[in-house]
Amino acid sequence: MIDVSILPLFLVSIGFLAISPGPDMLLISTYSSITGFKAGLMISLGIFFAGLIQTGLVAFGLGQLMQALPPLVIAIKVVGAIYLSWLGIKLLRGWLQDHNHSSSPKILRLNNKQLLSRGLFNNLMNPKALLFFSMFLPQFTHPQQNLTTQILLLGVLLSSVVLLINIVFSLSFSKLGKLFANGLKFGRHADGLLGFIFLGLAARLISSK
């Protein structure tokens, strides 16, 4: 069981974590404002499932292994940067082709599964997220309780609260997107914008310490 006395501090910490700018927030804001609330919701669900996976990995020791083996962190960062770069280049190529042929942007043609997987892998391919889970969650455990059970419960609670906050952000950004859509005309350049964002995320990931 979770020590109830630590819940207020835990929830406040999660709140600040969820509203802080980062790759997940950038992805949610971009897709929600351009494509609408449903896209932001699916990406938020992908991030939620990534959080559950990371919780399981931390509970069963991978987080500690990554702290002990820095080369493993570097390997995950490289794979993540390659994945994000591939997405960015693919989107930029699609944008150039669509721009020349006046067809609808590919960002508008993604299905729910594709959107969910983008949220999932954008989070999982960042080893800093798993390292954060491995350092953050144990701080709120009680030494006389089962450590694995506590981490699992805390991780599920963290992921659930972040999901709710991300849903609120998705709704807010989708409303803002509708408000400014007619004036800014971002829709037909959505693939290009997101392509540059993914390349920027790749560069940020590979250069981070």
C-alpha positions, 0 to 999 in steps of 0.5 A: 500500500501507499503511505497516504501521508506522502500523497499531497506532496506526491500529487503536487510534484506530479502537477508541476511535472505535467505542466512543465514544457518538454517533448511530450507537451510539444507533441500534444500542443502541436497535434491538438492545435492543428488536428484537433482534440482527438489527436491530442487525446490519442497522443496523451494515451500513448504517453500514459501507456509509456508511463505504465511500461516505465513503471514496470521497468523501474519496479523490476530493476531496469532503472537501476541498471541504466544508472549503473550502465551509462552506455545503455543510456547512450544506446537508447538515446541514439536509437531514440534520436534516429527514430525521431529523425526518421519521423522528421525527414519522412514528414518533411518529404511528405510536406514537400510532395503534398505542397507540390501536388496540393494534397492534404497534409499527412498529419491529417491522415494519421489514424488513432493507432498511429497517433497513439504509437507516436505518443508512446515511442516519443516518450519511451525513446527518451531514456531521461524519462525512465531515469526520472521514474527510477529516481522519483518514485522510490522517494515516496516509498516506505521502507517497511512496505513492499517496494515493488508494489509501492512503485507500481501503485505510485507509477500508475497514479503518476501516469493517470494524473499526467493523463488527465492533465494532458487531456485538459491541455489537448482540449485547450490547444484544440480550442486555440487551434480552432480560434487561430486556424482561419487567420494563420492557415497552418493546416497545409504546412502541418507536416513541415512544421512537425517535421522540423519539430521532430528533428529538433527533438532528435537534436535535443535528445542526442545532445542532452546529458 
